[in-house]
Amino acid sequence: MQLLEHIRETGSISAAGRAMDMSYRRAWLLVSAMNAMFSHPVVDSQRGGKQGGGAVVTEFGEKLLSRFRTMEEKIETAVASDIAWLDANRSKSTSSASEADISEAPTRRS
């Protein structure tokens, strides 16, 4: 969804990809996948040329973005008390542990 927001801001798949440290190819493949995923296009794009290329988030894409952000808000609200409980009950020694520390922790194997 962040890619769509960058496309909306820049009018360019390439610029949107750069804003996310993503190659043009990866950004284009993601846009292509989103367009194939839904019954309506999410992004319309034009090839470069005399007037230059460009991309625009379609009306459907705008609705998709809006609904997605609304779903995020609902999820955050629904789990807010659980997240607060987790934060309140973390050990002081692990409260500053980074994701790298957590990902390097030994895993339990069956």
Secondary structure, 3 states (H helix, E strand, C coil): CHHHHHHHHHCCHHHHHHHCCCCHHHHHHHHHHHHHHCCCCCEEEECCCCCCCEEEECHHHHHHHHHHHHHHHHHHHHHHHHHHHHHHCCCCCCCCCCHHHHHCCCCCCC
